[in-house]
Amino acid sequence: MHKTKNNRKHIIAGFASLYLLALTAGLTLPGIAHAFHLPLWEMGAGVGVINVPHYRGSETEVDVALPFPYIIYRGDILRVDREDGIRGKLFRSPDVSLDLSMAGSIPVPDTDEGARSDMPGLDLLIEAGAELTVNLWRSESNAQRLLFVAPYRFVYSIGDPILKYQGWTFSPYFNYRIHQRGSKSLTRYNISFGPIYGDSRYHDYFYEVRPEFVTAERPAYEADRGYSGSRITISVSRNTKKYMLGAFARYDNLDHAVFDDSPLVETSDYFAVGFAFGWIFGASDTTGRHESHDH
């Protein structure tokens, strides 16, 4: 019974993880743009596949293949899309915006192998906070943009206890975007890169070794706050009125991270890839915000 309960917990957490990653990692990107004004909302369903390490620095990985809801909403305050995730607009001008934003990471299961052997698993994490976006450059046609994006988020674990604070992260990055419009489709390319920072509580969540888990090969360890490595993400998507197709690849390097000497860091390289296909069942006749003002 306990094993069944844990399996159910990980399935639910995996589903939530896939959707959060789809929103925040570029697995799927914003919806159709056949007219200059986009629909206020779109709804559908899709199937996504991701392959990611259990955590940054882990040599073990997980494959998740699950359906997910395809939901896009372009309201004046709340926006849900596949390029910037879940956002609440706090301030917006043609070249600067401040939004609420969210992210997430997958749970880590109990294991009897690897660096975390006989240590308890880790719960699903969600991140919520503010994100500053500055438009540094745009082409005359507005099809290409270079942005500076600076999200600062508070991190919470979901599990036992239901919600627990796990520190903060700050991950500024540069984002280069290309939008190619056809008569019946929109193709988008994204590449982003930048450093990641976190506090000691957030780093300890992954890399701390408490005294009760010390072994001959695994000494006690507490992490510091500071540099968490760097990240490069590349994504591409194609959207029509009836379907969307998207893929992403992410690479993190942990060299010189403040926790790179933790016994739980097995590798300094982190690779994640994902693919998604979605069917759009319906869209509103009402249009959302004028796209030229969006970042």
Beta strands, then each sheet from edge to edge (+ up, - down):
strand 1: 41-53
strand 2: 61-74
strand 3: 78-81
strand 4: 85-92
strand 5: 96-105
strand 6: 124-138
strand 7: 144-158
strand 8: 163-170
strand 9: 173-181
strand 10: 186-198
strand 11: 226-239
strand 12: 243-253
strand 13: 269-283
sheet 1: 1+ 2- 3+ 4- 5+ 6- 7+ 8- 10+ 9-
sheet 2: 1+ 13- 12+ 11-
end
